């Protein structure tokens, strides 16, 4: 085995994405030490062969390269700047691969506050939790080029590819563009399934035939099976989490005076999913939202 892959990688945030990434890093030969504020993810990491840590500081004491996949700006501040955060370890030379989808201004603020003790990279991910499980992620890396190059072997441990996009922040900019398309394509796929089923077509046939032609999309392929089954748990991306991403994209576009009419149209469907109590379900549940709006009887569409 390549000795470079016997290093220890830190993981901050062991939710759907973080856990899947940790499992793949372990399979690639890395040791993984991780922290989460909840007990269950720590036990899941232990069961997978990783090492739970008591704090972000303990992670930084054990690993030179750390990955953070976090749900909020508050969580980022806590893992980096708090009394038991990464900086409290007092060890220079650490690299933080910041893979969360968060407002760019907050990432820049934390990067500047942590320098020069910590080299922070802006590296959002493209892919769902289900894709993370099979190492089908893209890394939109940005920041110090030498640090990105030194992390290549780590990226290979949990993703199928990574792109060096240049200056810090370009990763988040690219991620927001990608997520705009994900938001729209997901609703478009659901709309197509509901229209087809309302017309009397079998959803599995829609998936097979449309997906093989020009009308297919990555979201159609990834989320289609859940839409066919009309089952949206367990979630690979929760609607309530996705609402945070939608807000960030909208504010990003507004700040650039750039109209996003299709994003605005799709946002209403995700809001309706929240109103229907589907916050903990996968974002594929927009299919159920549209089916209810169409007064579609799914029972007549199943084999």
C-alpha positions as CSV (number, residue, x, y, z in Angstrom):
1,X,0.0,0.0,0.0
2,X,1.2,3.6,-0.7
3,X,2.5,4.9,2.6
4,X,1.0,8.2,1.8
5,X,-2.4,6.6,2.3
6,X,-1.5,5.4,5.8
7,X,-1.8,9.0,7.2
8,X,-4.5,10.2,9.5
9,X,-7.3,12.4,8.2
10,X,-9.6,14.3,10.5
11,X,-13.3,14.6,9.8
12,X,-15.4,17.3,11.4
13,X,-19.1,16.6,10.8
14,X,-20.2,13.0,10.6
15,X,-23.7,13.3,9.1
16,X,-24.8,11.7,5.8
17,X,-21.9,13.1,3.8
18,X,-19.2,13.0,6.4
19,X,-19.9,9.4,7.4
20,X,-19.9,8.2,3.8
21,X,-16.6,10.1,3.2
22,X,-15.1,8.6,6.3
23,X,-15.9,5.1,5.3
24,X,-14.3,5.6,1.9
25,X,-11.2,7.1,3.4
26,X,-10.9,4.1,5.7
27,X,-11.3,1.8,2.7
28,X,-8.5,3.7,1.0
29,X,-6.1,3.0,3.8
30,X,-6.3,6.2,5.8
31,X,-6.9,6.3,9.6
32,X,-9.9,8.6,10.3
33,X,-10.4,10.5,13.5
34,X,-13.7,12.4,13.6
35,X,-15.8,14.6,15.7
36,X,-19.6,15.4,15.7
37,X,-21.7,17.1,18.3
38,X,-24.1,14.1,18.4
39,X,-23.2,10.7,20.0
40,X,-24.7,8.4,17.3
41,X,-22.5,9.5,14.4
42,X,-19.4,9.0,16.7
43,X,-20.5,5.5,17.4
44,X,-21.2,4.9,13.7
45,X,-17.6,6.1,12.9
46,X,-16.2,3.7,15.6
47,X,-18.3,0.8,14.1
48,X,-16.8,1.6,10.7
49,X,-13.2,1.4,12.0
50,X,-12.6,5.1,12.7
51,X,-11.6,6.8,15.9
52,X,-14.1,9.2,17.6
53,X,-12.6,12.3,19.1
54,X,-13.8,14.4,22.0
55,X,-13.5,17.8,20.3
56,X,-12.2,19.5,17.1
57,X,-9.1,20.3,19.0
58,X,-8.5,16.6,19.5
59,X,-9.0,16.0,15.8
60,X,-6.4,18.7,15.0
61,X,-3.9,17.1,17.5
62,X,-4.2,13.8,15.6
63,X,-4.4,14.9,11.9
64,X,-2.5,17.2,9.6
65,X,-5.3,17.2,7.0
66,X,-8.8,17.9,8.3
67,X,-12.1,17.9,6.4
68,X,-15.2,19.7,7.6
69,X,-18.7,19.0,6.3
70,X,-20.9,21.2,8.4
71,X,-24.5,22.3,8.5
72,X,-24.1,26.0,9.4
73,X,-21.8,29.0,9.8
74,X,-22.2,28.6,13.6
75,X,-20.8,25.1,13.4
76,X,-17.8,26.3,11.3
77,X,-17.0,29.0,13.8
78,X,-17.2,26.4,16.6
79,X,-14.9,23.8,15.0
80,X,-12.3,26.4,14.0
81,X,-12.4,29.3,16.4
82,X,-13.9,28.1,19.7
83,X,-11.9,27.3,22.8
84,X,-11.9,23.6,21.9
85,X,-11.5,24.2,18.1
86,X,-8.8,23.5,15.6
87,X,-6.7,26.6,16.5
88,X,-6.7,25.6,20.2
89,X,-4.5,22.7,19.3
90,X,-1.7,25.2,18.7
91,X,-0.2,23.3,15.8
92,X,0.8,25.1,12.7
93,X,0.9,23.5,9.2
94,X,-2.6,22.0,9.4
95,X,-4.8,22.1,6.3
96,X,-8.5,22.4,6.6
97,X,-10.5,21.1,3.5
98,X,-13.7,23.1,4.2
99,X,-16.3,21.1,2.2
100,X,-19.5,22.7,3.5
101,X,-22.0,24.7,1.5
102,X,-21.9,28.1,3.3
103,X,-22.0,31.8,2.5
104,X,-18.6,32.8,1.0
105,X,-18.2,35.8,3.2
106,X,-18.3,33.6,6.3
107,X,-15.7,31.2,4.8
108,X,-13.5,34.2,4.0
109,X,-13.9,35.5,7.6
110,X,-12.9,32.2,9.2
111,X,-10.0,31.7,6.8
112,X,-8.6,35.1,7.6
113,X,-9.1,34.6,11.4
114,X,-7.3,31.2,11.2
115,X,-4.3,32.4,9.2
116,X,-1.4,31.8,9.3
117,X,-1.7,29.0,11.8
118,X,-4.1,27.1,9.6
119,X,-4.3,26.8,5.8
120,X,-8.0,26.7,4.9
121,X,-9.2,25.6,1.5
122,X,-12.7,26.2,0.1
123,X,-13.7,22.8,-1.3
124,X,-17.5,22.3,-1.6
125,X,-18.7,18.9,-2.9
126,X,-20.9,18.0,-5.9
127,X,-23.0,14.9,-5.1
128,X,-25.7,13.5,-2.8
129,X,-25.2,11.3,0.2
130,X,-26.0,8.3,-2.0
131,X,-23.3,9.4,-4.4
132,X,-20.9,9.9,-1.5
133,X,-21.4,6.3,-0.4
134,X,-20.1,5.0,-3.7
135,X,-17.3,7.7,-4.0
136,X,-19.1,9.5,-6.8
137,X,-18.3,13.0,-5.6
138,X,-16.6,15.9,-7.2
139,X,-14.5,18.3,-5.2
140,X,-14.6,22.0,-6.2
141,X,-11.2,23.0,-4.7
142,X,-10.0,26.6,-4.4
143,X,-7.3,28.3,-2.4
144,X,-3.6,27.8,-2.1
145,X,-2.6,25.7,-5.1
146,X,0.3,24.0,-3.3
147,X,-2.1,22.9,-0.5
148,X,-4.6,21.6,-3.0
149,X,-1.9,19.6,-4.7
150,X,-0.7,18.1,-1.4
151,X,-4.3,17.0,-0.6
152,X,-4.8,15.2,-3.9
153,X,-4.3,11.8,-2.4
154,X,-6.9,12.6,0.3
155,X,-9.4,13.8,-2.4
156,X,-8.8,10.5,-4.2
157,X,-9.8,8.6,-1.0
158,X,-13.4,9.9,-1.0
159,X,-14.1,11.5,-4.5
160,X,-13.9,10.4,-8.1
161,X,-12.3,13.7,-9.2
162,X,-11.3,17.1,-8.0
163,X,-10.9,20.4,-9.8
164,X,-8.4,23.2,-8.8
165,X,-10.5,26.3,-9.5
166,X,-8.0,28.9,-8.5
167,X,-8.5,31.6,-5.8
168,X,-10.2,30.9,-2.6
169,X,-13.9,31.2,-3.0
170,X,-14.2,29.9,-6.6
171,X,-15.1,26.6,-5.2
172,X,-18.2,28.0,-3.5
173,X,-19.1,30.1,-6.5
174,X,-19.0,27.0,-8.7
175,X,-20.9,24.9,-6.1
176,X,-23.7,27.5,-6.0
177,X,-24.0,27.4,-9.8
178,X,-24.1,23.6,-9.7
179,X,-26.7,23.6,-6.9
180,X,-28.9,26.0,-8.9
181,X,-29.1,23.4,-11.6
182,X,-29.6,20.6,-9.1
183,X,-32.6,22.5,-7.5
184,X,-34.2,23.1,-10.9
185,X,-33.4,19.6,-12.4
186,X,-34.8,17.8,-9.4
187,X,-38.1,19.6,-9.6
188,X,-38.2,19.2,-13.4
189,X,-37.7,15.5,-13.0
190,X,-40.5,15.3,-10.5
191,X,-42.8,17.4,-12.8
192,X,-42.1,15.0,-15.7
193,X,-42.9,11.9,-13.6
194,X,-46.1,13.4,-12.3
195,X,-47.2,14.5,-15.8
196,X,-46.4,11.1,-17.2
197,X,-48.2,9.2,-14.4
198,X,-51.2,11.5,-14.7
199,X,-51.3,10.6,-18.4
200,X,-51.3,6.9,-17.4
201,X,-47.7,5.9,-18.0
202,X,-45.8,3.6,-15.7
203,X,-43.1,5.6,-13.7
204,X,-40.5,2.8,-14.1
205,X,-41.0,3.0,-17.9
206,X,-40.7,6.8,-17.8
207,X,-37.4,6.4,-16.0
208,X,-36.1,3.8,-18.4
209,X,-37.1,5.5,-21.6
210,X,-36.8,9.2,-20.9
211,X,-33.5,8.6,-19.0
212,X,-32.1,7.0,-22.2
213,X,-32.8,10.1,-24.3
214,X,-32.2,13.8,-24.5
215,X,-34.7,14.5,-21.7
216,X,-32.6,12.8,-19.0
217,X,-30.4,14.5,-16.4
218,X,-28.2,13.5,-13.5
219,X,-30.9,14.4,-11.1
220,X,-33.4,12.4,-13.1
221,X,-31.1,9.4,-12.8
222,X,-30.2,9.8,-9.2
223,X,-33.6,10.8,-7.7
224,X,-35.8,8.9,-10.2
225,X,-35.8,5.6,-8.2
226,X,-37.1,7.3,-5.1
227,X,-39.8,9.1,-7.2
228,X,-40.8,5.8,-8.8
229,X,-41.1,4.1,-5.4
230,X,-42.7,7.1,-3.8
231,X,-40.4,6.6,-0.8
232,X,-38.3,9.4,0.4
233,X,-36.6,8.1,3.5
234,X,-33.9,7.6,4.5
235,X,-32.8,10.9,3.0
236,X,-29.6,11.5,1.1
237,X,-30.3,15.3,1.2
238,X,-33.0,16.4,3.5
239,X,-35.4,19.1,2.4
240,X,-34.8,21.1,5.5
241,X,-31.1,21.1,4.8
242,X,-31.6,22.0,1.2
243,X,-33.6,25.1,2.2
244,X,-30.3,26.5,3.6
245,X,-28.6,25.9,0.2
246,X,-31.5,27.5,-1.7
247,X,-31.2,30.7,0.5
248,X,-27.5,30.9,-0.1
249,X,-27.9,30.6,-3.9
250,X,-30.7,33.2,-4.0
251,X,-28.7,35.7,-1.9
252,X,-25.6,35.1,-4.0
253,X,-27.5,35.8,-7.2
254,X,-29.2,38.8,-5.7
255,X,-25.8,40.2,-4.7
256,X,-24.8,40.0,-8.4
257,X,-28.0,41.5,-9.7
258,X,-28.5,38.3,-11.6
259,X,-32.1,37.1,-12.3
260,X,-32.8,33.4,-11.5
261,X,-36.4,32.9,-12.5
262,X,-36.3,29.1,-12.7
263,X,-34.7,28.9,-9.3
264,X,-37.4,31.1,-7.9
265,X,-40.1,28.9,-9.4
266,X,-38.5,25.7,-8.0
267,X,-38.0,27.2,-4.5
268,X,-41.8,27.4,-4.0
269,X,-42.0,23.6,-4.4
270,X,-39.4,23.0,-1.8
271,X,-41.2,25.4,0.5
272,X,-44.4,23.4,-0.1
273,X,-42.6,20.3,0.9
274,X,-41.7,21.9,4.2
275,X,-45.3,23.0,4.7
276,X,-46.4,19.4,4.2
277,X,-44.1,18.2,7.0
278,X,-41.5,16.7,4.6
279,X,-38.5,18.5,6.0
280,X,-36.7,15.3,7.1
281,X,-37.4,13.6,3.8
282,X,-35.2,13.5,0.7
283,X,-35.5,16.3,-1.7
284,X,-36.9,13.8,-4.2
285,X,-40.1,14.3,-2.1
286,X,-41.0,17.2,-4.4
287,X,-42.5,14.5,-6.6
288,X,-45.0,13.8,-3.8
289,X,-45.7,17.5,-3.5
290,X,-46.5,17.9,-7.2
291,X,-48.5,14.6,-7.2
292,X,-50.7,16.1,-4.5
293,X,-51.1,19.3,-6.4
294,X,-52.1,17.3,-9.4
295,X,-54.5,15.1,-7.4
296,X,-52.6,12.1,-8.7
297,X,-53.6,8.7,-7.2
298,X,-50.2,7.0,-7.0
299,X,-52.0,3.7,-6.2
300,X,-53.1,3.5,-9.9
301,X,-49.5,4.0,-11.0
302,X,-47.8,1.2,-9.2
303,X,-47.4,-2.4,-10.5
